[in-house]
């Protein structure tokens, strides 16, 4: 099974031969790859490039795989990246520790390339299912009914561009995806759209996501991370940065200022009943 080259996997392994074998095997399957010879370099690359999945050895000099995993899970940018341990240690204690720290899978050496590819496919499919579920939740919400004709400018020559963005903006699309769909090079499409609208293709993608984000923030109780993933972002941090660029405030603050989602009436009624019971027990004025 060949994967899109846009799917990037980071391999953190101190043994150069093992690292190169896995990198070559992944590239042969169509993945884009990055290699890191130790945990420190691996963390730097993960934070800078935000790969779609990380494969990491446990026993490495200076910083072991457990420390790498903890560092990635504590950072907003890398917290939800799928993480697979690959190690020669197969004790129950080591497995339990890895899972407790938030690893998504644990492969013991010697493992075949086929074993690794199956584990990767499982993790990526799980991630994709989660994104599709959130996207489906959005499509069911009436608050997302933004008409294409009302949102995008009425330019017949660019209708295929805007139609593709409207259909796929929740899927993490980029300029390259749009260009391929409409049959132009990214450079030519960027120039054409900018000349006719004063905005780039990526700019229109972000604007459409922001238009979808606002009613979700205002009218639902979904978390910032849930909304980010549903709109095609890899993590909440990236979504928050773009939201702040467009609104000058964070999505959390914007939600506080515009929140219309309210607790169910029966919940409010219960609070009033509880308050009444407390007033009976505690004299007023105390």
N, C-alpha and C positions, 0 to 999 in steps of 0.2 A: 504493500500500500504506500503510495507516494503522498507526501504531505506538502503543503504550500511552503515556499521558502520564507514566507513571512513569520512562520512559527519558529521561534528561536529557543534553543536549549543551551543552558550553561552547564558545563561539566567541570566540577571542582575535584581534582584528583592529583595527588603529589607524584604518583608514578607516571613518568612521561609516556612509556610504552602503552600502559593501560589507557591513559587519557587519549592518546592519539588513535588507538584502535576504536574507541567509542565515538570519537569525533568523526572519523572517517566513515564509520557505519551509519551514523545519524545523517551525515551529509548525503550518503548514497540513497537514503530514504527520502530525501527532499527537504530535510530540516536545515535551517540556518543555525550555525553552532558558534559557541565561544568556549574557550578552554581557560582554566585557571589552575596554576601549579600549587596554590595553597589557599587557605581560608580567607586570609586578609585580601588577597587579590580577587577572590571570588565574590566577597561582599561588595567590594568596590565596583566590580563589573555588574553585579545584580542591581545595585542602586542606580548606576549610570544608564544601563541599557534596558532594565525591566524585562528580562526574558520571560517566555511563556511557561517555562518549567526549569527546575534546577535538579541536577543529579550530583550528589556529593558523597565522597568517601568520609568515613568517620575518623580513622586514625591518621592524622597528618601532623607534621611538626608545627610548632608555634601556636596553632589554633585548630582544635579538632572540629569534626563535623557538627557536634552538638552545639558548640559555641556559634558556629556559622548559622545554624538553624535558629537559635535564639535571637541572634542579631537581626536576621531577616524578618522574623515574626514580630519584633518590637519596632520595626520601622514601617510607617504608614505606606510608603511606596512599594514595599516588597512583602507585606504581611500575608497577602492571599495568593502568592505565587506557589503553584504546586511544587512539592519538594520530595525527592526520592533519595533515600540513603542507599548506598552501594558499598558493602563492607565485607571483610573476611570474618568478622565477629558474628557468630550465629547463636549467642546465648539468649535465653529468654529475658534476662535482665536488660541486655543491650537493646533488644527489640522493644521492650516495654518503655524504656527511657526515651527512645526515639519517637515512639507514638505519643507519649505524654507531652513531649515538647512540641508536637504539632506536625510531625512528618506525615506525608500522605501515603508513603509506601516504603518498604524495607526489603532490599534484595541482598542476598548473601553471595559472596564469591566462593567458588567460581560460578558466574552466571553467564549464560550465552547471550549473544546479541538479540536473539529471539525473545528471551526472557525480558530483557530490558525494553524492547520495542512494545511488548504486550503491556508492560507496566506503564509505559509512557502513553500508549493509546487509551488505557483505562483512565488515567488521570486527566488527559486532555478532553476525553468525552464527558467525564464528570463535570469539568469546568464549563464545557459547552452547554451541557444540560441545564446547569444552574443559570447561565446567561439566558438561555431560551425560556426558562421558566419565568424569570423576572421580566423578560420582554413580553411574554404572553400575559403576565399580570398587568402590564402597562396597556396592552392593546384592549384589555377588558375594561379599563377605567375610562369612563366617559370624560374625565378631565383631560384626556390627551387628544381630544378631537380638534386638531388644528388643521383646517382645510389647506391642501397643497396650493390651490389657486390663490388663496388669501395670503399665504405666507411667502411664497416665492414670487418674484417679479414675472409678469406675463410677457415672456420673450419666446416666441415659437421655436427659434433655433436652439434654445437651451432647455426646452421642455424635457428631452430625454435625460439630461443631466439632473434636473431637479426631481424628475420622477424616480430616478434611481436613488437619489439621496433620501427622498421621502420613504421609499420602500425599505431601505437598508440602514438608516442612520443608527438604529439600535444595535447593529451588528459589528461595531468597531471598524467601519470602513475608513479608507484613507483616499487621498487624491489618486493614487495608483489604481485603486479599485474602480473609482468612477471613470477614470480615463480608459481603462480596459473595457468597461461596460459599454461606453459610447464610441469606442474605436478611434480615440485620439491619443497622442503622446501626452504625458503629464504636463510637459512644458507648454505645448500648444494650447491645451485645454485651460491651463492657468491663465495664460495671456488672453485667451478669448473671453473667458468668464469675467476676468477683471476689467477688460475693456468695456464690456457691455453692462456690467452691474456695479463696478467699483469695489467688488469684494472677491476674494479668492474662493476656490472650491472648498478648501479646508475651512475657510471662514463661514461658508454657508452650512457646512456640516455641523460646526460648533453652534451656530445660531439656531439650527433646527433642534439640536439637543437641548439648548437652553430653553427654547420655547416649550419643550416637553417636560423639562425639569421643574419649571415654576409651578404648574398646577399640581404636580406630584408633591412638592414641598408644602404647598399651601393646603391641599385638600386630602392628603393621606397621612398615615402614621408610619410609612416606610422609613427605614433608616437611611442616612446619607449614603452608606455603602451599598445598600440594596438599590437605591435609585441610580447610583453611578454605574453599577454593573448592568442594570437593565438598559441603560442608555448607551452601552457599548464601551464604557471605560474599563480599563483593567483594574483600577483601584480608585478608592474615594479621594485620594490625595490629588490625582490628576484632574478629576472632575472638579474638585474644590478650587484648584488653581484657575481653571478656565472660567468657572462661575464668578470668581472674584474679579478676573480681568474684565468680564462683561457687566458686572453689577457693582463693583467697588466694595462689596462686602462678601463675607463667606456665605455659603448656602445655609449654614446653621443660623446665622444672625438674620438672614433674609427670611427664613422660616419663622423665626420668633416675631418678626415684624408683620408678617402677612398670614400667619397660621389661622386657618378656618376650621381645621379638623377638631372636633370636640368629643369628649367622652360620651358614651351612650347615656341616655336619660336615666335609665334604671341605675347606672353607676352613680350619677349625681344624686338620685333619690336616696341611695344607700348612704352616701356621705352625709346627707341632711339628717337621716335617721340616726346615724352614729353621733352626729353633733348634738342632736336632741337628747340622746341618752347620756352623753357626757355632761350636758348642762344640768341634768337632774342630779348627777353625782357630785359636781363641783359647783358650789355657790357662785353666783355672779359677783364680780367685784374682787374675787380672790386672785 
